[in-house]
């Protein structure tokens, strides 16, 4: 996976059951050759699943880097869409975790330091 960072930030925020309009807006703005980079404080919660992957693929997104939870990984693998995440969980974000910013600098857990800043348009490279 290689491309330019398109950042999405969220946090644990209880809200009425239903969709996250800001998440949909954030996902709609991604463009070709970008990697979606997800950041937030949702320990145990899924930020990224198959439906988001399909929507992003249709816009030309080349992969996702998720500092949080993933679900639907079997289906995402069958799509041949590169996704790197910290953990897998069946717990969806609806009514639990909400997007509060996109295309802004974000913090991710780092390998060389406690936190790493990822800015929009930073180059992201990942392999397994």
N, C-alpha and C positions, 0 to 999 in steps of 0.2 A: 504494500500500500504506500503510495506517495502522492502528496498533493499539498495544497495550501489550506491552512487552518481556517475553519469557520467555527467560531466558538459559540457554545450555548451553555448558559449557567442557570442553575435552579436551586431550590431549597425545599426542605420539608415545610409544607404549608397546608394545614387542613383546610379543605374547601368543600362546598356542596358537590355531591356526586354529579359527574358530567365531564365534559371535555375541558382541556386546558387551551384556551384560545391563543395565549402567547406561545405555547409550544407549537401550535399549528402555524402561526405567523413566522416563527423562527425557522421552522423546517421548510416553509415555502420559499424562503429567500436564499437558500443554498444554490450554488451554481456548479457548473461542470468543473472538474479537476480539483474540487475542494474535498477536504476531509472534515467531517463534523467532529468537533472536540467538545465533549460533554463534561461539565464540572458541577459539583454541588455537594450538599451535606446529607444526602439521602441514604445513609447506611442501611443496607438490607432491602432497598427499594430499586426496582428496575427503571432505568431511564430510557432504555433502548430495546426495541423488539422488531419482529418481522415486518409489521406494517410500516414502521418508520423507515426501515431499510429499503423496502420496495419503493416508497415515495421518494427517498433520496436517490436511489439508483435511477429512477425515471428522470431526475433532474441532472444526472451526470456526476453525482457525488461518487468518489472513488473508495470511500471507506469511513469508518468511525473509530474514534479513540474515546473510550468511556471510563471516566474516573468514578465508576459506580457499577450498578447492576445491569445485567443482560438477561433476556429471556428469549425463547424461541430460537435458540442457537442452532439446533438441528436444521430448521427451516432456513435460517440465514446462511448457513454453510452450503445448503443446496442451491442458493441463489448465487453462490460464488462471489459474495460481498465480504470484504475484509472488515472484521470488527475485533477490536481489542478492548477488553473490559477487566475490571478488578474481580468480579465475582458473578455467579449466576444466581438468579432468584425467580420464583414464580410470582412475587409480590409486585403487582403493577403500580404505577405512579398515580393513577386516577384517584382523586380526592386525598392524596397523601403528599405528593411532591409536585412542585409547579415551577415552570420556567419564569425567571425574573430578569433575564437579560440575554442578548445575543449580539454577536459581532463586537464583543468587548474583551479586554484582557481577563483571563481566568487563571485560577490556581489549580494544579493537579499534584497528587502525591508524586514525589520524585524518587529517582534511583540514586542520584548523586547529592541530594539534599532533601530536607523535609518537604519543601514545596517548590514547584517549578512554575514559572509564569509562562503561559502560552498566549501570545497576542494574535489577533486576526491577521491572516496572511503569513504567519510563520510557516516555514516548510516542515511538514510532518512526514516521517519515514518510519515504516513499521514492517517487520517480518517475524515469522515464527521460527 
